[in-house]
Amino acid sequence: MAVDGTWNITLSTPMGDRPAQLTLKTDGNALSGTFGSERGSQEFTGGTVDGNNVSWKTSFNGAMGPMELTFTGAVDGDTIGGTVQFGAFGSGSWKGTRA
């Protein structure tokens, strides 16, 4: 499926742009993977895929402490992007390209 693979992404956060790496794997409409940044990697399950649309949640130990990141987005060829909610700390966008 077009969603599967490793992606180099940039999160636009309230504290500036942050690089990260994302690995996505589909199984039917289920999405799992790994989200990694300079603060470590976290595996996740329980995400969903609907065509090229994706959504998932992952825990993250950010500069303001632990929080849940909620991602929604879409894949378009070798690009990916969407919005991310940073727990109670606002939201931002994310985008990237296939690694």
N, CA, C and O atoms as a Tinker XYZ file with bonds, in Angstrom:
   396  protein
     1  N      0.837000   -1.182000    0.000000    73     2
     2  CA     0.000000    0.000000    0.000000    64     1     3
     3  C      0.883000    1.247000    0.000000    63     2     4     5
     4  O      2.013000    1.205000    0.486000    81     3
     5  N      0.385000    2.332000   -0.531000    73     3     6
     6  CA     1.156000    3.566000   -0.685000    64     5     7
     7  C      1.568000    4.190000    0.641000    63     6     8     9
     8  O      2.483000    5.013000    0.671000    81     7
     9  N      0.909000    3.816000    1.746000    73     7    10
    10  CA     1.198000    4.399000    3.049000    64     9    11
    11  C      2.444000    3.767000    3.678000    63    10    12    13
    12  O      3.205000    4.457000    4.356000    81    11
    13  N      2.660000    2.472000    3.464000    73    11    14
    14  CA     3.748000    1.745000    4.114000    64    13    15
    15  C      5.105000    2.327000    3.751000    63    14    16    17
    16  O      5.337000    2.743000    2.616000    81    15
    17  N      6.000000    2.348000    4.742000    73    15    18
    18  CA     7.358000    2.777000    4.482000    64    17    19
    19  C      7.898000    3.688000    5.554000    63    18    20    21
    20  O      7.257000    3.932000    6.576000    81    19
    21  N      9.094000    4.187000    5.300000    73    19    22
    22  CA     9.772000    5.105000    6.213000    64    21    23
    23  C      9.728000    6.504000    5.622000    63    22    24    25
    24  O      9.951000    6.698000    4.427000    81    23
    25  N      9.436000    7.477000    6.481000    73    23    26
    26  CA     9.250000    8.866000    6.073000    64    25    27
    27  C     10.117000    9.772000    6.932000    63    26    28    29
    28  O     10.183000    9.601000    8.149000    81    27
    29  N     10.782000   10.735000    6.304000    73    27    30
    30  CA    11.482000   11.797000    7.019000    64    29    31
    31  C     10.513000   12.977000    7.083000    63    30    32    33
    32  O     10.120000   13.530000    6.056000    81    31
    33  N     10.135000   13.353000    8.311000    73    31    34
    34  CA     9.114000   14.391000    8.455000    64    33    35
    35  C      9.634000   15.563000    9.280000    63    34    36    37
    36  O     10.636000   15.452000    9.987000    81    35
    37  N      8.934000   16.681000    9.175000    73    35    38
    38  CA     9.182000   17.864000    9.988000    64    37    39
    39  C      7.878000   18.248000   10.664000    63    38    40    41
    40  O      6.853000   18.416000   10.004000    81    39
    41  N      7.923000   18.386000   11.991000    73    39    42
    42  CA     6.773000   18.853000   12.752000    64    41    43
    43  C      6.909000   20.359000   12.957000    63    42    44    45
    44  O      7.951000   20.825000   13.418000    81    43
    45  N      5.885000   21.115000   12.628000    73    43    46
    46  CA     5.847000   22.551000   12.921000    64    45    47
    47  C      5.154000   22.701000   14.263000    63    46    48    49
    48  O      3.928000   22.630000   14.347000    81    47
    49  N      5.945000   22.910000   15.317000    73    47    50
    50  CA     5.439000   22.941000   16.681000    64    49    51
    51  C      5.369000   24.375000   17.193000    63    50    52    53
    52  O      5.920000   25.281000   16.568000    81    51
    53  N      4.693000   24.593000   18.329000    73    51    54
    54  CA     4.695000   25.936000   18.925000    64    53    55
    55  C      6.102000   26.412000   19.302000    63    54    56    57
    56  O      6.314000   27.608000   19.506000    81    55
    57  N      7.069000   25.484000   19.396000    73    55    58
    58  CA     8.439000   25.847000   19.751000    64    57    59
    59  C      9.389000   25.754000   18.551000    63    58    60    61
    60  O     10.603000   25.663000   18.731000    81    59
    61  N      8.848000   25.776000   17.338000    73    59    62
    62  CA     9.674000   25.725000   16.133000    64    61    63
    63  C      9.604000   24.388000   15.429000    63    62    64    65
    64  O      8.971000   23.450000   15.914000    81    63
    65  N     10.260000   24.304000   14.281000    73    63    66
    66  CA    10.264000   23.079000   13.489000    64    65    67
    67  C     11.159000   22.025000   14.132000    63    66    68    69
    68  O     12.239000   22.331000   14.638000    81    67
    69  N     10.686000   20.770000   14.102000    73    67    70
    70  CA    11.420000   19.655000   14.676000    64    69    71
    71  C     11.455000   18.509000   13.672000    63    70    72    73
    72  O     10.407000   18.115000   13.160000    81    71
    73  N     12.649000   17.957000   13.374000    73    71    74
    74  CA    12.743000   16.805000   12.477000    64    73    75
    75  C     12.350000   15.523000   13.210000    63    74    76    77
    76  O     12.532000   15.411000   14.423000    81    75
    77  N     11.818000   14.571000   12.474000    73    75    78
    78  CA    11.457000   13.269000   13.033000    64    77    79
    79  C     11.452000   12.237000   11.914000    63    78    80    81
    80  O     11.486000   12.575000   10.731000    81    79
    81  N     11.410000   10.976000   12.316000    73    79    82
    82  CA    11.296000    9.894000   11.340000    64    81    83
    83  C     10.089000    9.046000   11.712000    63    82    84    85
    84  O      9.823000    8.783000   12.886000    81    83
    85  N      9.378000    8.632000   10.697000    73    83    86
    86  CA     8.143000    7.899000   10.872000    64    85    87
    87  C      8.215000    6.637000   10.026000    63    86    88    89
    88  O      8.574000    6.687000    8.849000    81    87
    89  N      7.870000    5.500000   10.637000    73    87    90
    90  CA     7.756000    4.249000    9.896000    64    89    91
    91  C      6.321000    3.769000   10.030000    63    90    92    93
    92  O      5.827000    3.596000   11.144000    81    91
    93  N      5.647000    3.552000    8.905000    73    91    94
    94  CA     4.247000    3.152000    8.898000    64    93    95
    95  C      4.083000    1.773000    8.273000    63    94    96    97
    96  O      4.749000    1.437000    7.294000    81    95
    97  N      3.181000    0.974000    8.858000    73    95    98
    98  CA     2.861000   -0.357000    8.333000    64    97    99
    99  C      1.364000   -0.558000    8.420000    63    98   100   101
   100  O      0.757000   -0.346000    9.469000    81    99
   101  N      0.771000   -0.970000    7.308000    73    99   102
   102  CA    -0.665000   -1.215000    7.271000    64   101   103
   103  C     -0.957000   -2.708000    7.297000    63   102   104   105
   104  O     -0.161000   -3.531000    6.846000    81   103
   105  N     -2.128000   -3.029000    7.841000    73   103   106
   106  CA    -2.671000   -4.382000    7.823000    64   105   107
   107  C     -4.171000   -4.200000    7.646000    63   106   108   109
   108  O     -4.906000   -4.039000    8.621000    81   107
   109  N     -4.622000   -4.227000    6.389000    73   107   110
   110  CA    -6.008000   -3.859000    6.110000    64   109   111
   111  C     -6.186000   -2.374000    6.392000    63   110   112   113
   112  O     -5.467000   -1.545000    5.835000    81   111
   113  N     -7.149000   -2.031000    7.264000    73   111   114
   114  CA    -7.371000   -0.634000    7.642000    64   113   115
   115  C     -6.643000   -0.251000    8.921000    63   114   116   117
   116  O     -6.787000    0.875000    9.398000    81   115
   117  N     -5.856000   -1.176000    9.487000    73   115   118
   118  CA    -5.113000   -0.910000   10.725000    64   117   119
   119  C     -3.738000   -0.337000   10.391000    63   118   120   121
   120  O     -3.097000   -0.741000    9.421000    81   119
   121  N     -3.302000    0.612000   11.216000    73   119   122
   122  CA    -2.010000    1.260000   11.018000    64   121   123
   123  C     -1.192000    1.143000   12.301000    63   122   124   125
   124  O     -1.695000    1.385000   13.398000    81   123
   125  N      0.071000    0.771000   12.145000    73   123   126
   126  CA     1.010000    0.736000   13.262000    64   125   127
   127  C      2.330000    1.296000   12.762000    63   126   128   129
   128  O      2.494000    1.559000   11.570000    81   127
   129  N      3.275000    1.479000   13.686000    73   127   130
   130  CA     4.561000    1.986000   13.255000    64   129   131
   131  C      5.398000    2.500000   14.394000    63   130   132   133
   132  O      5.190000    2.154000   15.557000    81   131
   133  N      6.365000    3.347000   14.030000    73   131   134
   134  CA     7.288000    3.941000   14.990000    64   133   135
   135  C      7.441000    5.419000   14.669000    63   134   136   137
   136  O      7.593000    5.800000   13.508000    81   135
   137  N      7.401000    6.247000   15.705000    73   135   138
   138  CA     7.671000    7.673000   15.597000    64   137   139
   139  C      8.954000    7.939000   16.360000    63   138   140   141
   140  O      9.045000    7.621000   17.545000    81   139
   141  N      9.950000    8.519000   15.698000    73   139   142
   142  CA    11.230000    8.774000   16.342000    64   141   143
   143  C     11.700000   10.195000   16.140000    63   142   144   145
   144  O     11.517000   10.780000   15.072000    81   143
   145  N     12.319000   10.755000   17.191000    73   143   146
   146  CA    12.871000   12.108000   17.120000    64   145   147
   147  C     14.134000   12.160000   17.967000    63   146   148   149
   148  O     14.619000   11.128000   18.430000    81   147
   149  N     14.666000   13.360000   18.167000    73   147   150
   150  CA    15.865000   13.509000   18.983000    64   149   151
   151  C     15.607000   13.095000   20.433000    63   150   152   153
   152  O     16.559000   12.928000   21.195000    81   151
   153  N     14.364000   12.930000   20.824000    73   151   154
   154  CA    14.009000   12.526000   22.191000    64   153   155
   155  C     13.707000   11.028000   22.296000    63   154   156   157
   156  O     13.206000   10.574000   23.324000    81   155
   157  N     14.007000   10.254000   21.242000    73   155   158
   158  CA    13.808000    8.813000   21.293000    64   157   159
   159  C     12.713000    8.344000   20.355000    63   158   160   161
   160  O     12.093000    9.139000   19.649000    81   159
   161  N     12.486000    7.036000   20.359000    73   159   162
   162  CA    11.489000    6.419000   19.473000    64   161   163
   163  C     10.369000    5.813000   20.292000    63   162   164   165
   164  O     10.574000    5.366000   21.421000    81   163
   165  N      9.182000    5.804000   19.709000    73   163   166
   166  CA     8.009000    5.224000   20.360000    64   165   167
   167  C      7.209000    4.453000   19.317000    63   166   168   169
   168  O      6.828000    5.008000   18.286000    81   167
   169  N      6.953000    3.166000   19.587000    73   167   170
   170  CA     6.081000    2.390000   18.710000    64   169   171
   171  C      4.630000    2.720000   19.019000    63   170   172   173
   172  O      4.293000    3.096000   20.141000    81   171
   173  N      3.775000    2.574000   18.012000    73   171   174
   174  CA     2.350000    2.795000   18.225000    64   173   175
   175  C      1.542000    1.764000   17.456000    63   174   176   177
   176  O      2.003000    1.218000   16.454000    81   175
   177  N      0.345000    1.506000   17.931000    73   175   178
   178  CA    -0.640000    0.674000   17.258000    64   177   179
   179  C     -1.977000    1.391000   17.392000    63   178   180   181
   180  O     -2.070000    2.416000   18.067000    81   179
   181  N     -2.997000    0.862000   16.761000    73   179   182
   182  CA    -4.327000    1.435000   16.899000    64   181   183
   183  C     -4.642000    2.547000   15.929000    63   182   184   185
   184  O     -5.703000    3.164000   16.028000    81   183
   185  N     -3.742000    2.822000   14.985000    73   183   186
   186  CA    -4.017000    3.823000   13.967000    64   185   187
   187  C     -4.949000    3.273000   12.901000    63   186   188   189
   188  O     -5.241000    2.077000   12.873000    81   187
   189  N     -5.414000    4.154000   12.027000    73   187   190
   190  CA    -6.304000    3.733000   10.950000    64   189   191
   191  C     -5.837000    4.286000    9.610000    63   190   192   193
   192  O     -5.158000    5.309000    9.530000    81   191
   193  N     -6.228000    3.567000    8.564000    73   191   194
   194  CA    -5.967000    3.962000    7.183000    64   193   195
   195  C     -7.293000    3.906000    6.435000    63   194   196   197
   196  O     -8.045000    2.940000    6.561000    81   195
   197  N     -7.571000    4.939000    5.661000    73   195   198
   198  CA    -8.748000    4.975000    4.797000    64   197   199
   199  C     -8.283000    5.517000    3.457000    63   198   200   201
   200  O     -8.218000    6.730000    3.257000    81   199
   201  N     -7.956000    4.606000    2.531000    73   199   202
   202  CA    -7.356000    5.037000    1.260000    64   201   203
   203  C     -5.966000    5.573000    1.536000    63   202   204   205
   204  O     -5.113000    4.851000    2.053000    81   203
   205  N     -5.725000    6.839000    1.195000    73   203   206
   206  CA    -4.435000    7.476000    1.481000    64   205   207
   207  C     -4.461000    8.297000    2.763000    63   206   208   209
   208  O     -3.454000    8.913000    3.113000    81   207
   209  N     -5.598000    8.321000    3.477000    73   207   210
   210  CA    -5.712000    9.062000    4.731000    64   209   211
   211  C     -5.255000    8.204000    5.897000    63   210   212   213
   212  O     -5.557000    7.013000    5.959000    81   211
   213  N     -4.517000    8.822000    6.832000    73   211   214
   214  CA    -3.979000    8.114000    7.982000    64   213   215
   215  C     -4.285000    8.887000    9.259000    63   214   216   217
   216  O     -4.430000   10.109000    9.244000    81   215
   217  N     -4.382000    8.151000   10.365000    73   215   218
   218  CA    -4.487000    8.787000   11.683000    64   217   219
   219  C     -3.958000    7.824000   12.734000    63   218   220   221
   220  O     -4.127000    6.610000   12.613000    81   219
   221  N     -3.315000    8.366000   13.769000    73   219   222
   222  CA    -2.797000    7.567000   14.868000    64   221   223
   223  C     -2.448000    8.483000   16.030000    63   222   224   225
   224  O     -2.380000    9.704000   15.892000    81   223
   225  N     -2.228000    7.847000   17.193000    73   223   226
   226  CA    -1.786000    8.549000   18.398000    64   225   227
   227  C     -0.525000    7.867000   18.903000    63   226   228   229
   228  O     -0.367000    6.652000   18.783000    81   227
   229  N      0.371000    8.670000   19.472000    73   227   230
   230  CA     1.575000    8.130000   20.082000    64   229   231
   231  C      1.955000    8.973000   21.287000    63   230   232   233
   232  O      1.668000   10.169000   21.326000    81   231
   233  N      2.592000    8.363000   22.260000    73   231   234
   234  CA     3.109000    9.094000   23.412000    64   233   235
   235  C      4.457000    9.685000   23.043000    63   234   236   237
   236  O      5.183000    9.143000   22.210000    81   235
   237  N      4.783000   10.815000   23.681000    73   235   238
   238  CA     6.019000   11.513000   23.353000    64   237   239
   239  C      6.494000   12.238000   24.603000    63   238   240   241
   240  O      5.694000   12.866000   25.296000    81   239
   241  N      7.781000   12.159000   24.898000    73   239   242
   242  CA     8.353000   12.874000   26.025000    64   241   243
   243  C      8.980000   14.154000   25.498000    63   242   244   245
   244  O     10.162000   14.180000   25.154000    81   243
   245  N      8.192000   15.205000   25.437000    73   243   246
   246  CA     8.645000   16.467000   24.867000    64   245   247
   247  C      9.303000   17.374000   25.882000    63   246   248   249
   248  O      9.473000   16.997000   27.042000    81   247
   249  N      9.675000   18.565000   25.453000    73   247   250
   250  CA    10.328000   19.546000   26.314000    64   249   251
   251  C      9.441000   19.946000   27.491000    63   250   252   253
   252  O      9.948000   20.331000   28.544000    81   251
   253  N      8.132000   19.858000   27.321000    73   251   254
   254  CA     7.187000   20.217000   28.375000    64   253   255
   255  C      6.725000   18.991000   29.158000    63   254   256   257
   256  O      5.767000   19.080000   29.926000    81   255
   257  N      7.389000   17.849000   28.976000    73   255   258
   258  CA     7.009000   16.625000   29.669000    64   257   259
   259  C      6.256000   15.681000   28.745000    63   258   260   261
   260  O      6.112000   15.962000   27.556000    81   259
   261  N      5.773000   14.558000   29.284000    73   259   262
   262  CA     5.080000   13.583000   28.445000    64   261   263
   263  C      3.753000   14.133000   27.914000    63   262   264   265
   264  O      3.039000   14.854000   28.612000    81   263
   265  N      3.446000   13.785000   26.691000    73   263   266
   266  CA     2.178000   14.184000   26.084000    64   265   267
   267  C      1.784000   13.170000   25.024000    63   266   268   269
   268  O      2.603000   12.375000   24.563000    81   267
   269  N      0.512000   13.217000   24.648000    73   267   270
   270  CA     0.028000   12.366000   23.567000    64   269   271
   271  C     -0.057000   13.212000   22.301000    63   270   272   273
   272  O     -0.659000   14.285000   22.294000    81   271
   273  N      0.551000   12.715000   21.238000    73   271   274
   274  CA     0.471000   13.361000   19.931000    64   273   275
   275  C     -0.602000   12.653000   19.124000    63   274   276   277
   276  O     -0.611000   11.425000   19.043000    81   275
   277  N     -1.505000   13.417000   18.527000    73   275   278
   278  CA    -2.565000   12.868000   17.690000    64   277   279
   279  C     -2.347000   13.368000   16.264000    63   278   280   281
   280  O     -2.481000   14.559000   15.985000    81   279
   281  N     -2.012000   12.450000   15.374000    73   279   282
   282  CA    -1.712000   12.781000   13.979000    64   281   283
   283  C     -2.890000   12.445000   13.071000    63   282   284   285
   284  O     -3.531000   11.408000   13.239000    81   283
   285  N     -3.172000   13.315000   12.119000    73   283   286
   286  CA    -4.038000   13.015000   10.989000    64   285   287
   287  C     -3.330000   13.524000    9.751000    63   286   288   289
   288  O     -2.605000   14.517000    9.809000    81   287
   289  N     -3.537000   12.847000    8.628000    73   287   290
   290  CA    -2.868000   13.289000    7.419000    64   289   291
   291  C     -3.202000   12.423000    6.229000    63   290   292   293
   292  O     -4.118000   11.602000    6.262000    81   291
   293  N     -2.429000   12.631000    5.171000    73   291   294
   294  CA    -2.652000   11.902000    3.925000    64   293   295
   295  C     -1.333000   11.734000    3.188000    63   294   296   297
   296  O     -0.419000   12.551000    3.301000    81   295
   297  N     -1.267000   10.649000    2.432000    73   295   298
   298  CA    -0.129000   10.354000    1.569000    64   297   299
   299  C     -0.498000   10.742000    0.148000    63   298   300   301
   300  O     -1.604000   10.460000   -0.313000    81   299
   301  N      0.435000   11.392000   -0.546000    73   299   302
   302  CA     0.257000   11.742000   -1.954000    64   301   303
   303  C      1.554000   11.377000   -2.661000    63   302   304   305
   304  O      2.485000   12.180000   -2.723000    81   303
   305  N      1.610000   10.151000   -3.196000    73   303   306
   306  CA     2.835000    9.686000   -3.852000    64   305   307
   307  C      3.940000    9.514000   -2.836000    63   306   308   309
   308  O      3.828000    8.698000   -1.920000    81   307
   309  N      5.022000   10.286000   -2.993000    73   307   310
   310  CA     6.158000   10.201000   -2.075000    64   309   311
   311  C      6.171000   11.333000   -1.059000    63   310   312   313
   312  O      7.210000   11.610000   -0.459000    81   311
   313  N      5.023000   11.996000   -0.853000    73   311   314
   314  CA     4.906000   13.019000    0.178000    64   313   315
   315  C      3.795000   12.637000    1.144000    63   314   316   317
   316  O      2.865000   11.908000    0.797000    81   315
   317  N      3.915000   13.145000    2.353000    73   315   318
   318  CA     2.944000   12.870000    3.410000    64   317   319
   319  C      2.829000   14.126000    4.256000    63   318   320   321
   320  O      3.788000   14.891000    4.354000    81   319
   321  N      1.677000   14.351000    4.867000    73   319   322
   322  CA     1.540000   15.511000    5.742000    64   321   323
   323  C      0.145000   15.626000    6.293000    63   322   324   325
   324  O     -0.774000   14.919000    5.879000    81   323
   325  N      0.004000   16.546000    7.251000    73   323   326
   326  CA    -1.290000   16.770000    7.868000    64   325   327
   327  C     -1.173000   17.640000    9.093000    63   326   328   329
   328  O     -0.343000   18.548000    9.145000    81   327
   329  N     -2.020000   17.358000   10.100000    73   327   330
   330  CA    -2.029000   18.122000   11.337000    64   329   331
   331  C     -1.699000   17.215000   12.511000    63   330   332   333
   332  O     -1.902000   16.002000   12.452000    81   331
   333  N     -1.190000   17.817000   13.575000    73   331   334
   334  CA    -0.859000   17.090000   14.793000    64   333   335
   335  C     -1.290000   17.922000   15.990000    63   334   336   337
   336  O     -1.048000   19.128000   16.044000    81   335
   337  N     -1.931000   17.265000   16.943000    73   335   338
   338  CA    -2.307000   17.884000   18.210000    64   337   339
   339  C     -1.258000   17.513000   19.245000    63   338   340   341
   340  O     -0.966000   16.332000   19.432000    81   339
   341  N     -0.684000   18.509000   19.922000    73   339   342
   342  CA     0.359000   18.291000   20.916000    64   341   343
   343  C     -0.252000   18.263000   22.315000    63   342   344   345
   344  O     -0.022000   19.170000   23.114000    81   343
   345  N     -1.024000   17.232000   22.609000    73   343   346
   346  CA    -1.675000   17.150000   23.912000    64   345   347
   347  C     -2.446000   18.424000   24.188000    63   346   348   349
   348  O     -3.244000   18.860000   23.358000    81   347
   349  N     -2.215000   19.031000   25.354000    73   347   350
   350  CA    -2.884000   20.285000   25.730000    64   349   351
   351  C     -2.101000   21.518000   25.272000    63   350   352   353
   352  O     -2.459000   22.641000   25.625000    81   351
   353  N     -1.028000   21.316000   24.485000    73   351   354
   354  CA    -0.135000   22.406000   24.127000    64   353   355
   355  C     -0.363000   22.970000   22.731000    63   354   356   357
   356  O      0.541000   23.587000   22.167000    81   355
   357  N     -1.533000   22.779000   22.168000    73   355   358
   358  CA    -1.822000   23.338000   20.856000    64   357   359
   359  C     -1.620000   22.333000   19.740000    63   358   360   361
   360  O     -1.431000   21.140000   19.979000    81   359
   361  N     -1.662000   22.830000   18.531000    73   359   362
   362  CA    -1.528000   21.964000   17.365000    64   361   363
   363  C     -0.583000   22.594000   16.361000    63   362   364   365
   364  O     -0.175000   23.748000   16.493000    81   363
   365  N     -0.252000   21.810000   15.363000    73   363   366
   366  CA     0.626000   22.273000   14.311000    64   365   367
   367  C      0.457000   21.401000   13.089000    63   366   368   369
   368  O     -0.465000   20.590000   13.005000    81   367
   369  N      1.342000   21.576000   12.162000    73   367   370
   370  CA     1.299000   20.771000   10.940000    64   369   371
   371  C      2.539000   19.883000   10.886000    63   370   372   373
   372  O      3.508000   20.090000   11.617000    81   371
   373  N      2.481000   18.908000   10.018000    73   371   374
   374  CA     3.639000   18.056000    9.764000    64   373   375
   375  C      3.651000   17.697000    8.302000    63   374   376   377
   376  O      2.600000   17.605000    7.667000    81   375
   377  N      4.851000   17.492000    7.761000    73   375   378
   378  CA     4.984000   17.097000    6.353000    64   377   379
   379  C      6.306000   16.371000    6.191000    63   378   380   381
   380  O      7.220000   16.512000    7.002000    81   379
   381  N      6.382000   15.597000    5.131000    73   379   382
   382  CA     7.612000   14.867000    4.884000    64   381   383
   383  C      7.630000   14.179000    3.551000    63   382   384   385
   384  O      6.698000   14.271000    2.751000    81   383
   385  N      8.748000   13.469000    3.335000    73   383   386
   386  CA     8.941000   12.720000    2.102000    64   385   387
   387  C      9.401000   11.313000    2.439000    63   386   388   389
   388  O      9.962000   11.058000    3.504000    81   387
   389  N      9.152000   10.415000    1.513000    73   387   390
   390  CA     9.563000    9.023000    1.679000    64   389   391
   391  C     11.086000    8.948000    1.762000    63   390   392   393
   392  O     11.790000    9.564000    0.962000    81   391
   393  N     11.583000    8.195000    2.731000    73   391   394
   394  CA    13.028000    8.066000    2.940000    64   393   395
   395  C     13.644000    7.132000    1.914000    63   394   396
   396  O     14.854000    6.903000    1.935000    81   395
